[in-house]
Amino acid sequence: MDGFFQSKKGQLSIEFILIFAIFLSVLLIFIGQFNKIKDRAQTDIQKNLVRKTSIDIENAINSICILGDNNIRELDFYFLEKTFLMKENDRLILASDSANVTLSTKCTVQFSSPLELNKKIKIEGKDSTVKIYAKDS
């Protein structure tokens, strides 16, 4: 009788191992899909941050341009990846790995290109131009 129950125990162990292996396989598939969704969500968040920031910078530059010299705006940023403000043939471009946005401004803008936007920038009207500086926190 003991031999009969021992073979049943062995069979139950093999069945348990097979069910557990199937469970692990399904779990790995779900984890892979969740990682893809997370990466897409982070990319979309970064694109939206770049678009919103481009609007904020555009508005600040244009308001300084309208208000004239000796006016200052400070903007604070947070990005998921490195983001730069660049100047290319009198066009301002906000660029990251996920998105590039061209800014439209109504006046002359000066800054050291490329300017990494990691914390704060200072936008200042001086000598009939708008100057942008990286500001230490």
Secondary structure as UniProt FT lines:
FT   HELIX           2..67
FT   TURN            69..70
FT   STRAND          72..76
FT   STRAND          83..88
FT   TURN            89..90
FT   STRAND          91..96
FT   STRAND          100..103
FT   STRAND          109..110
FT   STRAND          115..116
FT   STRAND          120..126
FT   TURN            127..128
FT   STRAND          129..135
//
